[in-house]
Amino acid sequence: MEVHHRIRRDEPADYISTARALSRCVDVVSIQHEYGIWGGEDGESVLDFIRELDMPAVATLHTVMRKPTKRQREILIELTSAATATVVMSRSAATLLETAYGVDPSRVDVIPHGVPELPLVPSESIKAAVGLVGRDVILSFGLLGQGKGYELAIDAMPEVVAAHPNACYVIVGATHPDLIAREGEAYRESLIARVKSLKMTEHVRFIDKFVGRVELTRWLEAADVFVTPYPNLDQIVSGTLSYAMSAGRAIVSTPYAYAAELLAEGRGVLVAPGSPAKFAAALNRVLADEALRDAIGRRAYAYSRNMIWSEVGAEYRRLFERVAAPASVVARTANLTAINA
């Protein structure tokens, strides 16, 4: 892929110049929206960008807050109004857009979070590759930062280890760069200190690096159970949970909005946040019952087949063709008018 234009986050002129340049070379613009990645207050610079476009835009929303600030709500409403179509990754997010933000549901498409197409393999066949032969592997991955709920899972480990002495909780991922900029590795160090205070150093392992797709796949396939213990129950998407489903892993999670939707009908185990004892009980139940683990994993795997990248890419292509078609008709009509004149 060739990069033609770059927007510096905190350079307002870049948004305008890039939008105008795109008008000369593309038919549809795909905007990925997360408040923290665009410049200005609450990422308001995205509005400067979309206002300058003179072709259709599709906005994919990675966050839809149930309780936004006034400014966050204004930004999302203007963005979805200016976009030709809006994409969210779950039904719950689409419902929230309609009920809390007043977005016309006919202008919203639900396209799932993309995942790799992985084979369904037994975890025991992969554990040697990650040095965990004979261990009951519990996994989380992603950029390390507050809000992931790792504390809940770590606090559950003493009870898990009491029932499963070979259990090992692996947390894969580098610390989020924004967190590094603010406070260095203070958060990771606090988690390590927590593990030491619980005497769980032999049962909790940190893989402190960004892993590529091949290595991440190995970790996913080596896991017996995947956990997303997020405390924020309004979270509408989780790429890590989607990936775990694509690997057919049994999942134990708090019931945040995305997990409650995707793990319904026996595709995972949901546990209310705040209780390490309840989280440990759920983990112990899944680890103790291989048939249950396999059944949960297979249901998650089957559900994720429409989430693989080729399927998601085809859905986006159909959407782009749909929103570009009216603009093409207008352009052809304008050209014919000019010729006839």
C-alpha positions as CSV (number, residue, x, y, z in Angstrom):
1,M,0.0,0.0,0.0
2,E,1.3,3.4,-1.0
3,V,0.9,6.4,1.3
4,H,0.0,9.6,-0.6
5,H,-0.9,12.0,2.3
6,R,-0.2,12.2,6.0
7,I,-2.1,14.2,8.6
8,R,-0.2,15.4,11.6
9,R,-2.5,15.0,14.5
10,D,-2.1,18.5,15.9
11,E,-1.6,20.5,12.6
12,P,-5.0,21.9,11.7
13,A,-3.9,22.8,8.1
14,D,-3.2,19.2,7.4
15,Y,-6.8,18.2,7.7
16,I,-7.9,20.8,5.2
17,S,-5.2,20.2,2.6
18,T,-5.6,16.4,2.8
19,A,-9.3,16.6,2.4
20,R,-9.0,18.8,-0.7
21,A,-6.3,16.6,-2.2
22,L,-8.5,13.5,-1.8
23,S,-11.2,15.2,-3.7
24,R,-9.0,14.9,-6.8
25,C,-8.2,11.2,-6.6
26,V,-10.7,9.0,-4.8
27,D,-14.4,8.2,-5.0
28,V,-15.1,7.4,-1.3
29,V,-13.3,8.2,1.9
30,S,-13.3,5.8,4.8
31,I,-13.0,7.5,8.2
32,Q,-12.0,5.5,11.2
33,H,-13.3,7.4,14.3
34,E,-12.0,7.1,17.8
35,Y,-12.0,10.3,19.9
36,G,-8.4,10.0,20.9
37,I,-6.8,9.6,17.5
38,W,-8.0,12.9,15.9
39,G,-6.6,16.3,17.0
40,G,-8.4,19.0,18.9
41,E,-10.7,18.8,21.9
42,D,-12.2,15.3,21.9
43,G,-10.9,14.8,18.4
44,E,-13.0,17.6,16.9
45,S,-10.5,18.0,14.1
46,V,-12.3,15.1,12.3
47,L,-15.1,17.6,11.6
48,D,-12.7,20.0,9.9
49,F,-11.6,17.1,7.7
50,I,-15.1,15.9,6.7
51,R,-16.4,19.4,6.1
52,E,-13.8,19.8,3.3
53,L,-14.7,16.6,1.5
54,D,-16.8,16.8,-1.7
55,M,-17.2,13.1,-2.1
56,P,-19.1,10.5,-0.1
57,A,-17.5,9.5,3.3
58,V,-18.1,6.3,5.4
59,A,-17.5,6.8,9.1
60,T,-16.6,3.6,11.1
61,L,-17.2,4.3,14.8
62,H,-14.9,2.4,17.2
63,T,-16.5,4.1,20.2
64,V,-20.1,5.1,20.9
65,M,-20.4,6.3,24.5
66,R,-23.5,5.8,26.5
67,K,-22.8,8.8,28.6
68,P,-20.7,11.2,26.4
69,T,-19.8,14.7,27.4
70,K,-21.8,17.5,25.6
71,R,-18.9,18.1,23.2
72,Q,-18.4,14.4,22.5
73,R,-22.1,14.0,21.7
74,E,-22.0,17.1,19.4
75,I,-19.0,15.7,17.5
76,L,-20.5,12.3,16.9
77,I,-23.8,13.8,15.8
78,E,-22.2,16.1,13.3
79,L,-19.9,13.4,12.0
80,T,-22.7,10.9,11.4
81,S,-24.8,13.7,9.8
82,A,-22.0,14.6,7.4
83,A,-21.1,11.1,6.5
84,T,-23.0,9.3,3.7
85,A,-23.1,6.1,5.8
86,T,-22.0,5.1,9.3
87,V,-20.6,1.7,10.3
88,V,-20.6,0.2,13.7
89,M,-19.5,-3.3,14.7
90,S,-22.4,-4.5,16.9
91,R,-26.2,-4.3,17.0
92,S,-26.0,-2.8,20.5
93,A,-23.9,0.1,19.1
94,A,-26.4,0.7,16.3
95,T,-29.3,0.8,18.8
96,L,-27.3,3.2,21.0
97,L,-26.8,5.5,18.0
98,E,-30.5,5.6,17.3
99,T,-31.8,6.0,20.9
100,A,-29.1,8.2,22.5
101,Y,-27.9,10.2,19.5
102,G,-30.9,10.3,17.2
103,V,-29.1,8.9,14.2
104,D,-31.5,7.6,11.5
105,P,-31.0,3.7,11.6
106,S,-31.4,3.6,7.8
107,R,-28.0,5.4,7.6
108,V,-26.2,2.9,9.8
109,D,-24.6,-0.4,8.7
110,V,-23.4,-3.1,11.1
111,I,-20.2,-4.7,9.8
112,P,-18.4,-6.9,12.3
113,H,-14.8,-6.4,13.5
114,G,-12.5,-8.2,11.2
115,V,-10.5,-11.3,12.3
116,P,-8.0,-13.6,10.7
117,E,-9.1,-17.0,9.4
118,L,-7.5,-19.4,11.8
119,P,-7.8,-23.2,11.9
120,L,-9.5,-24.7,15.0
121,V,-6.6,-26.5,16.8
122,P,-6.3,-28.1,20.3
123,S,-4.3,-25.9,22.7
124,E,-2.1,-28.8,23.8
125,S,-0.6,-29.0,20.2
126,I,0.7,-25.4,20.5
127,K,1.8,-25.0,24.1
128,A,5.4,-26.2,23.4
129,A,5.8,-23.4,21.0
130,V,5.3,-20.8,23.8
131,G,7.0,-22.7,26.6
132,L,3.9,-23.7,28.5
133,V,3.7,-27.5,28.2
134,G,1.6,-28.9,31.0
135,R,0.1,-25.6,32.0
136,D,-3.5,-24.5,32.0
137,V,-3.2,-21.3,30.0
138,I,-5.3,-18.2,30.6
139,L,-4.7,-15.4,28.1
140,S,-5.2,-11.7,27.6
141,F,-3.5,-9.5,24.9
142,G,-3.4,-6.0,23.7
143,L,-1.8,-2.7,24.6
144,L,-1.3,-2.5,28.3
145,G,-3.3,0.2,30.1
146,Q,-5.8,1.1,32.7
147,G,-9.4,0.1,31.9
148,K,-8.6,-3.4,30.8
149,G,-9.5,-5.0,34.1
150,Y,-6.3,-6.9,34.5
151,E,-6.4,-6.4,38.3
152,L,-9.6,-8.4,38.5
153,A,-8.1,-11.4,36.6
154,I,-4.8,-11.2,38.7
155,D,-6.8,-11.0,41.9
156,A,-8.7,-14.2,40.9
157,M,-5.5,-16.2,40.3
158,P,-4.9,-17.4,43.9
159,E,-8.3,-19.2,43.9
160,V,-7.7,-20.5,40.4
161,V,-4.3,-21.9,41.3
162,A,-5.7,-23.5,44.4
163,A,-7.9,-25.6,42.1
164,H,-5.5,-25.8,39.2
165,P,-1.9,-25.7,40.4
166,N,-0.5,-25.5,36.9
167,A,-2.6,-22.5,35.8
168,C,-0.7,-19.6,34.2
169,Y,-2.2,-16.2,33.3
170,V,-0.3,-14.7,30.4
171,I,-0.7,-11.0,29.5
172,V,0.7,-10.2,26.1
173,G,1.4,-6.7,24.9
174,A,3.5,-3.6,25.2
175,T,2.4,-0.7,27.3
176,H,0.2,1.8,25.4
177,P,2.5,4.6,24.0
178,D,0.2,7.4,25.3
179,L,0.6,5.9,28.8
180,I,4.3,5.6,28.4
181,A,4.5,9.3,27.5
182,R,2.5,10.2,30.6
183,E,4.0,8.0,33.3
184,G,6.4,5.5,31.8
185,E,6.0,1.9,33.0
186,A,4.4,2.8,36.3
187,Y,1.2,0.9,35.5
188,R,2.9,-2.3,34.4
189,E,5.1,-2.1,37.5
190,S,2.0,-1.7,39.7
191,L,0.6,-4.9,38.2
192,I,3.9,-6.7,38.7
193,A,3.9,-5.6,42.4
194,R,0.3,-6.8,42.7
195,V,1.3,-10.3,41.4
196,K,4.2,-10.4,43.9
197,S,2.0,-9.4,46.8
198,L,-0.3,-12.3,45.9
199,K,2.7,-14.7,45.6
200,M,1.6,-15.5,42.0
201,T,4.9,-14.8,40.2
202,E,5.0,-18.4,39.0
203,H,1.4,-18.1,37.7
204,V,1.3,-14.7,36.0
205,R,3.5,-13.9,33.0
206,F,3.9,-10.6,31.2
207,I,5.1,-10.6,27.6
208,D,6.2,-7.0,27.4
209,K,6.3,-6.4,23.6
210,F,4.2,-5.8,20.6
211,V,3.7,-9.2,18.9
212,G,3.1,-9.7,15.2
213,R,0.3,-11.7,13.7
214,V,2.2,-15.0,13.6
215,E,3.3,-14.9,17.2
216,L,-0.1,-13.6,18.3
217,T,-1.8,-16.5,16.6
218,R,0.5,-18.9,18.5
219,W,-0.5,-17.4,21.8
220,L,-4.2,-17.5,21.0
221,E,-4.1,-21.1,19.9
222,A,-2.1,-22.1,23.0
223,A,-4.7,-20.6,25.3
224,D,-7.2,-22.8,27.1
225,V,-9.3,-19.8,28.2
226,F,-9.3,-16.2,27.0
227,V,-10.3,-13.4,29.3
228,T,-11.5,-9.8,28.8
229,P,-12.3,-8.6,32.4
230,Y,-13.1,-5.0,31.3
231,P,-14.8,-2.9,34.0
232,N,-16.5,-0.5,31.6
233,L,-19.7,-2.2,30.7
234,D,-20.5,0.3,27.9
235,Q,-17.6,-0.8,25.7
236,I,-19.1,-1.5,22.3
237,V,-16.2,-3.3,20.6
238,S,-13.2,-5.4,21.5
239,G,-10.8,-6.6,18.8
240,T,-9.1,-8.9,21.3
241,L,-12.3,-10.7,22.1
242,S,-13.1,-11.0,18.3
243,Y,-9.7,-12.5,17.7
244,A,-10.2,-15.0,20.5
245,M,-13.5,-16.1,19.0
246,S,-11.7,-16.6,15.6
247,A,-9.3,-19.0,17.3
248,G,-12.2,-20.9,18.8
249,R,-11.1,-20.3,22.4
250,A,-13.4,-20.5,25.4
251,I,-13.9,-17.0,26.8
252,V,-14.6,-15.7,30.3
253,S,-15.5,-12.0,30.3
254,T,-17.3,-9.3,32.1
255,P,-20.7,-8.5,30.4
256,Y,-19.7,-5.2,28.7
257,A,-22.0,-4.4,25.7
258,Y,-19.9,-6.0,23.0
259,A,-19.2,-9.2,25.0
260,A,-22.8,-9.6,26.1
261,E,-23.9,-9.5,22.4
262,L,-21.2,-11.7,20.9
263,L,-21.0,-14.3,23.7
264,A,-24.7,-14.8,24.0
265,E,-26.2,-18.3,23.4
266,G,-23.4,-20.2,25.1
267,R,-20.5,-18.6,23.1
268,G,-18.8,-17.6,26.3
269,V,-19.1,-17.2,30.1
270,L,-20.1,-13.8,31.5
271,V,-19.3,-12.7,35.0
272,A,-20.3,-9.5,36.7
273,P,-17.3,-7.2,37.4
274,G,-15.9,-6.4,40.8
275,S,-15.7,-9.9,42.3
276,P,-12.4,-11.8,42.0
277,A,-14.1,-14.8,43.7
278,K,-16.8,-15.0,41.0
279,F,-14.3,-14.6,38.2
280,A,-12.1,-17.3,39.7
281,A,-15.2,-19.6,40.0
282,A,-16.0,-19.1,36.3
283,L,-12.4,-19.8,35.3
284,N,-12.2,-22.9,37.5
285,R,-15.5,-24.3,36.0
286,V,-14.2,-23.8,32.5
287,L,-10.7,-25.2,33.2
288,A,-12.1,-28.2,34.9
289,D,-14.4,-29.3,32.1
290,E,-12.8,-30.0,28.8
291,A,-16.1,-30.8,27.1
292,L,-17.5,-27.5,28.2
293,R,-14.4,-25.6,27.0
294,D,-14.6,-27.3,23.6
295,A,-18.3,-26.6,23.2
296,I,-18.0,-22.9,24.1
297,G,-15.0,-22.6,21.8
298,R,-16.7,-24.3,18.8
299,R,-19.8,-22.1,19.2
300,A,-17.6,-19.0,19.3
301,Y,-15.6,-20.2,16.2
302,A,-18.8,-20.9,14.2
303,Y,-20.2,-17.5,15.0
304,S,-17.0,-15.8,14.0
305,R,-17.0,-17.1,10.4
306,N,-18.8,-14.0,9.1
307,M,-16.1,-11.9,10.8
308,I,-13.1,-13.1,8.9
309,W,-11.3,-10.4,6.9
310,S,-12.4,-11.6,3.5
311,E,-16.1,-11.5,4.5
312,V,-15.7,-8.1,6.2
313,G,-13.8,-6.7,3.2
314,A,-16.6,-7.8,0.9
315,E,-19.2,-6.1,3.0
316,Y,-17.2,-2.9,3.0
317,R,-16.7,-3.1,-0.7
318,R,-20.4,-3.5,-1.3
319,L,-21.0,-0.5,1.0
320,F,-18.5,1.7,-0.7
321,E,-20.0,0.8,-4.1
322,R,-23.4,1.7,-2.8
323,V,-22.5,5.1,-1.5
324,A,-20.3,6.0,-4.5
325,A,-23.0,5.1,-7.0
326,P,-25.1,8.2,-6.5
327,A,-22.1,10.5,-6.7
328,S,-21.0,8.9,-9.9
329,V,-24.5,9.4,-11.4
330,V,-24.4,13.1,-10.4
331,A,-20.9,13.5,-12.0
332,R,-22.1,11.8,-15.2
333,T,-25.2,14.0,-15.3
334,A,-23.1,17.1,-14.8
335,N,-20.7,16.1,-17.6
336,L,-23.6,15.5,-20.0
337,T,-25.1,18.8,-19.1
338,A,-21.8,20.6,-19.8
339,I,-21.4,18.8,-23.2
340,N,-25.0,19.5,-24.3
341,A,-24.6,23.2,-23.3
